Amino acid sequence: MASRLEGTPSERASNRVEITFPTVGLAHLELVGDHDLATHALLREALANATTRRRDVLVDLSRCSFLDSTSVAALARAQEEVTSDGGRFALVIAMDVGPVTRRTSEIMRLAEFFPVDSAAAAALTGSEHPCRVRDLRARFSDRESYAAECSCGWQGATRDGDFDASPERR
């Protein structure tokens, strides 16, 4: 069995992390190639850059051909840092991702530990069906009335009275 550290320098250089900042609060990291102990420092540095500069972090594994436990551990540490400050952290694992990365994500059960979507747009919104609460009052002085609705067309029951989103009331 060949070691992941073998290969020409140009082959090892193709294993990289591309980072962009599409909005003020978002860092988008794309893991390209193999990510194991040989690229661990690179991944840690990119994640540190993303988590200190942005509130939300999206890690795209669509072009990742291999992911080992050191990389998953780095992702878990970054997720903890981001979410502890109220940010969002999500993975994108496309349907057509390589079989090794797909199998690794299944074996390590990444979907149980990270929000995972198959498209970047869904990961950025936080779900396939983003919901919002609408204020239904005609005038501000009217009694509060509100309802939840989803982009898929679902609508929740109308509620009247004070809107309290505190954890105790959920």
Order of alpha helices (4+ residues) and beta strands (2+ residues): alpha-beta-beta-alpha-beta-beta-alpha-beta-alpha-alpha-beta-alpha-beta-beta-beta
